[in-house]
Amino acid sequence: MPPDNDPKLAWPHAPLHRLGTHGIYFVTAATYLKEHHFRSAARLAVLHRGLLKVCADFDWRLEAWTVFSNHYHFIAESPDTAESLPKMLGLLHEKTARWVNKLDRTPGRKVWQNYRETQLTYERSYLARLNYTHQNAVKHGLVSKAADYP
């Protein structure tokens, strides 16, 4: 068995981010321990607006997104490269965590877990993720028709 400091060991809880190229990406992020920190409509609206704002500020062109009380998904086209993704999501997560922790009087509580991205390079993969994003509220039993989810 290789030693713990062997660089060849995979670390499944910290996905490797390969962001050097321009493209369309499917991104998923979840709250720590899947806690529902954004359960109310007002909290969900803040997270939703925050996602739209950071994507616009970092020149990521959103194509589809869905935001829930404990996770979100989006499909977006990166600017020249996708290297801004960690900074963009870091800013979103930092601001929303600080805000929700202030509301809950829990300063310093960990709110967000890591995120995961996949570059979509095949049309079938893109269409499958697009459908997944649109149908996610139905999958979670929040609505019976995707169009009914805000």
HELIX and SHEET records of a PDB file:
HELIX    1   1 TYR A   32  LYS A   34  5                                   3    
HELIX    2   2 ALA A   41  ASP A   57  1                                  17    
HELIX    3   3 LEU A   85  ASP A  104  1                                  20    
HELIX    4   4 GLU A  123  LYS A  139  1                                  17    
HELIX    5   5 ALA A  146  ASP A  148  5                                   3    
SHEET    1   A 4 ARG A  61  VAL A  67  0                                        
SHEET    2   A 4 HIS A  71  GLU A  77 -1                                        
SHEET    3   A 4 ILE A  24  THR A  31 -1                                        
SHEET    4   A 4 TRP A 112  LEU A 120 -1                                        
END                                                                             
